[in-house]
């Protein structure tokens, strides 16, 4: 009976983890949003396989950790967008034509 159960459970392969991390790297750090579909596909496969192995408590804690990391990454990306070029807030100078 245990042997049949082991065959039904998909094993988490190193390739699954590397594909997910590679897709996340392209999306988060390189800004290549064409890889979002790949990230969702590979991440979904990884979560499906992990759900078969982990208890519900482990899954909840794992997803919470992923969500916390996502919040930090998004906040850093938003902060870096705000750090644009400095602008002169003083009164505008008159041009020579005026």
N, C-alpha and C positions, 0 to 999 in steps of 0.2 A: 504494500500500500504506500509506504514512504517513497519507494522508488518511482512510482507513478506520479506522485506529487512533485518530486524533484524534476521530472521531465516536463511537467506542465508549467513550472515557474521559469520564466526567462531569466537568464543570468545577466547581471550588469557587467558589460564588457568594458575594457579600457577604451575601446574605440568609441563607445557611446559617450563616455565622459569627455574624451578629447574633441569629438565633433561638437558637443554642446559648448565647451569652453572656447573652441575656435570661432564658432558662430557668434558667441557673446563678445569675443575680442573684436571681431569685425564691426559689430553694431555699436558697442559702447566706446571703445577707444579710437577706432578709425573713423567712426561716423558713417560707415557704409550701410545704409538702411535697406539695401537690396537683400541683405542677409537676415532680415527679421523673420521671413518665412522659414528659413533654415533653422534659425534659433528656436522658433516655436515648435517645429517638427522634431528636432533633436531633443529639445528640453522635454517635450511631451512623452517621447519614447523613454527617456531616462526616468521621468516621474512615474510612468506606468510600471516600469520594471522595479523601481524602488518600492512602489506601493505593494507589490507582491511579497517583498522581503521584510519590510519594516512593520512594526506595530503602528497602530493609529497615533499613539503619542509621539513616536519617533517621526512620523510623517508631519504631524502638526508642528513640531519643533523645527524640523528641517525646512518646511515652507515658510515658517516665521523668520528663520535666519536668512533665507533667500530674499524675502520681502524687505527685511532690514537693510541688506546689502543694496537692493535695488533703490531704496529710498535715499541712501547715502550717495549712490552714483548719480541719481537724478538731481539731487540738491547740488552736488559739485558741478554737474554740467550746467545747471541754471546759474550758478555763481560765476562760472567762467564765461557764460554768455553776457553777463552784466559787466564784465571787466573789459569793455570795448576800449576804443581809443579815447583819450582824454579830450574834452572839448573846452573851449574858452567860454566861461560863463559871464565874462565882463561885457560891457556895452559894445555893440558892434562899431567897428572903426569905419569912418567915412572913406569912400573911395576917392581917388584923385579927380574923377569926372564930376563929382558933386561940388 
